[in-house]
Amino acid sequence: MEMAQLKMVRAVAQTGSVAQAALQLHCVPSNITTRIKQLESELGTPLFIRAGRGLAISAAGEIFLDYCERILALVDESKRAVDANAIPRGTLRIGAVESSASGRLPPLLAEYHRRYPDVSLELVTGAWSQLLDDLQHHRLDVALVAAGNTRAKLEHSVVYSERLVLIASPSSAPINGAEDLAGRTLLVWPPGCPYRAALENWVKPHDLKPAIASYASWGTIIGCVSAGIGVALAPEGILARYEQTNQLASYRFEELAAVDNLLFWHKDTQRHLARDAFAGLLRETFGQH
């Protein structure tokens, strides 16, 4: 069993195709096919099964892939640990929910790139549960999410607290409290979003049953609010990124508590200079410890 074979397994699992994996690893497809067959023979079990025109990982392959990712992550960490002249370099894979990726992160990423030009940044957006799953399996180096349950092998710290703003069309009736949402449509993210939960919990004691429209995009939600379709609860940091919000009515209520945004990392990866520099810049920017 060789490191190259582990990288091939990971690449085929990620792409679902030997051809795409070959492009990623800069080798010929026949080499990947041969090396994976040799590995399957050594392990005594198939790692992939044919799925249409591509490949799907087998049950045994899923188990083996988890070990591959852990081994490859440890190899990368060992190289960094023994480098006496180490400075942040290589690739930093960041996962973030869209509210962070579109709101607070852009200027911070620009500053990070200015300070650490040798680091290649990869930003992935998604639901917090998927991002934490990717982090657990070493597919990400850090994850910035607006919620998150404790997960095995993951540690976290609060980066910043995001105030919540209720936004509505300026032509709609003023909103002085949750009871004024009666008869209105709530524009929210799909279930699991902490901002959706905050809005639902706010109206629940008033026995309101407003219409719900779910969109997995802040741009879509803000555009619909601007068009007068309904109201939405948005994190304050994202509003400055959308020009339409300047023409919207905005309301702030003490009962709508700020939502903590958390930085997660894998505790098994103890030394990662690019990741640690990113965490340091977050602390410097937002003042959390």
Buried (B, 14 or more C-beta within 10 A) or exposed (E): EEEEBBBBBBBBBBBBBBBBBBEBBEBEBEBBBEBBEEBBEEEEEBBBEEEEEBBEBBEBBEEBBEEBBBBBBBEBBEEBEEEEEEEBBBEBBBBBBBBBBBBBBEEBBEEBEEEBEEBEBEBBBBBBBBBBBBBBBBBBBBBBBBBBEEBEBBEBBEBBEBEBBBBBBEEBEEBEEBEBBEEBBBBBBEEEBBBBBBBBEBBEEBEBEBEBBEBEEBBEBBBBBBEEBBBBBBBBBBBEBBEBBEEBBBBEBEEBEEBBBBBBBBEEBEBBBBBBBBBEBBBEBBEBE
